Amino acid sequence: MSVAGVLAAVAVLLAFAAMRELLAGYRTDRTQSLPTFGSRRRAAAAMLRLGLPERLARSGFGPRVSMQAVLLGKLSGTLIGGVAAWVAAPAAPGRISLLVAAGLPAAGFLLPDALLEREARRRHRRLVGALPDALDLLAVGATSGRGPATGFAEIARSGTGPLADELRMTAADLSSGRSLAEALRGLRDRVPGSELATLCASIERSHRLGSPLAEQLRRQSSALRRDQRRLVEERAARAAPKIQLVVALILVPSVLLMIAAGLIANADTLLSGF
């Protein structure tokens, strides 16, 4: 057996052992109470080290997907990657087989993290896209004398999407007795980025110093719209060369083939005078 095959076999065995260790934490047999508690504690420590709570919170899957499910997905991906490495590594040339044997299980282990990060980026884009309208509504409420808590609750009731979900949690924190500073700190922790941090800083500054809040919110809303417009223009500028590449590689050859086919089909007529 090659070295790549040995590495793939070790990866598969480790994946089985890790899955067995994780599943041991969910036994309900009372005679296994101490090992179960220890396994659960080790599984929880592993989840914290891997950063699963933060990734689930940023992706918005926290209420729907458990950390245990993500960890099982990582272990399953490692197992599938090990099996794929077992098959593919012997066929790889030279030392590339070692990279295949080590890379496929690692890729399977990291695949759930990559999917969560991609969903977190998409969710953040949707949240930032809905933020200017929410800022305008908060500015209107501040002009009429309503506080941020009332504005958060109204946006949460009437809106949908990730921004409404986050503001709904903030409104729930405020209604449960938490102070405005604590609720805004929780909002900043759940949604990293300068956009929500600027909103929270404006509200805290207005609450502490009495500065006008509506004008600050309108300025931030205008700045966000300018940034979004610039991003759309940049994406459009990047799309033009891609469209030209598609035209050059697909449309032009297909038209030339049609012309060539017509010329070949009528070659006897075209060449009859020669």
N, C-alpha and C positions, 0 to 999 in steps of 0.2 A: 504494500500500500504506500502511496506517495505521501510526502509531508503535507501536501494540501488536503488530502483525504483525512489524515490524522487530525488536522486542525478543524476540519468541518465536523468530524465525529465528536471532538471535544466540545465544539460549540453546541451541537445538538444535545449532548448529555448535560451540559450546563443549563441549557434552556429547560430541559425536563426537570432538573433538580430545582431550579428557581420556581417553576410553576408549581411543583409539588409543595415547596416551602410556603408559597403564597396561599395555595388552597388549604393548607393545614390550618391557617388562621380562621377559617370559616366553619370549622367543625363545631357541631352543637352537642357533641357527646360530653356529658359532665365528667366522665372519667378522664378526659383529656383537657381539663380546664386550664391547667398551668401551661402546657405546651401551646395551647391555642392562644392564650394571652400573650405569651412571648412571641409567637409568630405574628400576631396582629401588630404588636409593638414594632417588630422588625420591619414589617411591611409598611407601617406608617412612617417609620424613619426613612425607609427607602424612597417613599413618595415625596417626602420633604426634601431629601437630598437631590432628587431628580427635578424638583421645581414643578411638580404636577399641579398643586393648588393654584399657583400663579398663572400657569398656562391655561388651565380650565377657566379661571375667572376672566382672563383677557379675551379668550375665544367666545365667551358667552355660553359655553356648554356646561357650566358648573351645575345648574339645577337639573340638567337632563342626563348627564354622563357622570358616573362615579369615577373616583380616582382608581378604584380597584379594576374597573373595566379598562381604563387606559393602561394600567400596568399589565393586565392580562394581554392587551393588544400588543404591547411592547415585547412581552415574552413570546407570544405567538409569532410576531414578526421575526424575532430572533430564530425561532425554530424553523420557520419557512425559509429564512435566509440560509440557515445551516444546511437544510436539505438541498436548496438550490446550489449552494457551494459544493456540496458532495457530488452533485451531478456535473457542474460546470467546471470546477477547478481542475480535474484531471485532463480536460480537453484544452485548457488554456496553455499557451506556449511559455516555456521557460519559467522565469520567476514571477510572471504575471499570475500564475496559478496561486501563489502565496497571497497576492493582493486580492484575488477573487475569493479565496477561502476565508480571509479575514474581513474583507469588505462587505460581502453579502450579509452575513449575520449582523454586522454593525449597522448596515443600512436598514435591515428589518427592525432592529431595536430602535433606531432613530426615526423611523417613518411616522409613528403617531405624533411625535414631537413636531415634525415638519408640517403635518396636516393641521395640528392645533395652531402653530405659528401663522400658517397661511390664513386660517379662518380668523385669527386675532387681527391680522392686518386688514382683512376685508371688513371686519366689524368696525375697526377704528376708522376706516375710510367712510363707512356709512354714518358713523356717529359724527365725524367732523363735517360731513356733507349736510347733515340736518342741524348743525349747531347755529349757523347764522339766523335761520328763521326763529329758533328758540331764543336767541339773544334779542331779536326784535320784540318778541312777545314779552320777555322779561323787562325790556326797556319800557314798553307801554305800561306794564304793571307798575314799575317803579315810578313812572310819571304820575300815575293815578293814585299813588300812595300805598300800594300793596307791597308787602315784603317778599323776599326771595322764596320763602317757604310756600307761600300761596302760589307764586308763579311756577315753582317746581311741581306742585300738586296739579295745577291746571294743565301743564304740558304733559305730565304723566297720564292724566285721564284722557286727554284728547289725542295724544300722539301714539305712534307705533315705532318700533325699531329699537336699536340699542340705546340711543340717547334717552328715549322715553323710559326704557327699563332702568337705566342708571338713575335718572331723576326720580323715578318711582321709589327706588331704594333710599335715596336721599330724603325724600318726603316722608317715608316711613320712619327713618331715623329721627327726623325732627318731631314727628307726631308721637314718638315713643318717649320723648323727654330728653333726647340728646341735644346738646347745645349746637348752635349754628357752626361754630368753629370745628367741633368734632365731626359733624355731618359732612362738612366740606372737606375735611381731612380724609374721611373715608372715601369720598368721591374721587379725590386726587389719587388715592392709593389704588382704587379699582381701575381707573382709566389713566394710565400714564400718558404724558404728552403735554406740550405747552398750551394747547388750546383750552382744555378744561382747567389747567393750572392758572391761566390768566383770568378765566371767569371767576374762579374761587378767590383769587387774590383781589379782584375788583370788588367782589361782594364783601370780603373781610375788611378791606380798606374803607369802604363806604360805611360799614357797620361800626368800625372803630373810630374813624375820624369824622364821619358825617359828610363826606364828599358826595357830590351828585353821582348816583349810580347809572341813571339812564344814559347820560352822555358817554360814559365809559363803555357801556354795553353796545351802543350804536357804533362807536369807533372800532371796537373789536369785531363787530359784525361786518362792517365795511372792509376791514383788513382781511378777514377770512374769505370774503367773496372775491377780493382781488387775488388772493393766493390761489383760490380754486380756479378762477378764470385763467390765471397764468399756467397752472398745471394742465388745464384742458388745451391751451394753445401749444404747450410743449409736447403733449401727447399727439396732437394733430400734426405738428412738425415732424415728429419721429415716425408717424404713420406714412407720410408721403413717400420716403424712400422704399418702404416695405411694399407699398402698392406698386411703385415703379418696378420693383424686382419681380413681383408676381406677373405684371404685364410683360416684362422682358422674357421671363423664363417659361411662361405658360401660354399667354394669349397670343403673343407674336408667333411662336413656333406653331401653334395650332392653326393660325390663319395661313402661314406659309405652307403647311402641309396640305390644307385645302386647295390652295392655289396650285401646288405641285401636283396634287391628284387630278385636278382639272386639266392641267397641261398634259399629263401623261395619258389621260383618257382620250384626249383629242389630238394626240401627237400625229396620227396619220393625216388628219386634215390640215394641221398647221405646217407639216413638212411636205405636203403634196406638191408644192410649187418648186421644191428644190431638186 
